């Protein structure tokens, strides 16, 4: 990727204080950590998203969080990408994954939605699932709790003790992808 080409890094989540610390918002948490670490103000509003432009070392990035609810995040991300003349090859999506054990991080080059409504909205909006993802495991509920209730609740006490470390690992995965490429990220990230 040329040094002057932006990479659009999108964290998926739900807007509002009620959802801020929920499992479904771990994508937002990682974007916030990246913004803090690299001194990027995520304060611009357009296309139902908040975003900020900056750099991760020598690479130009746009950090974004759709301000629609998760299930409707696709149009906001698509419109933001089109505004900056970017397509799916320039997109990196950070999201929760109920099919990975809590804390596990997996990088995926492309694919389907896997039952994730945020990804489903993105795929429908772009007409393709050909975008990179950083999947962060939130695990499945131990009980017969409904999935929707589980993802919209906060992490349990045990998970919260290592949540900061998980977010830091995901931040490192994103930085590796941005600076060294997707293949290097997939080879090096084994969380």
Secondary structure, 3 states (H helix, E strand, C coil): CCCCCCEEEEECCCCCHHHCCEHHHHHHHHHHHHHHHCCCCCCEEECCEEEEEEEECCEEEEEEEECCCHHHHHHHHHHHHHHCCCCHHHEEEEEEECCCCCCCEEEECCCCCCCCHHHHHHHHHHCCCCCEEEEEECCCCCCCCCHHHHHCCECCHHHHHHHHHHHHHHHHHHHHHHHHCHHHHHHHCCC
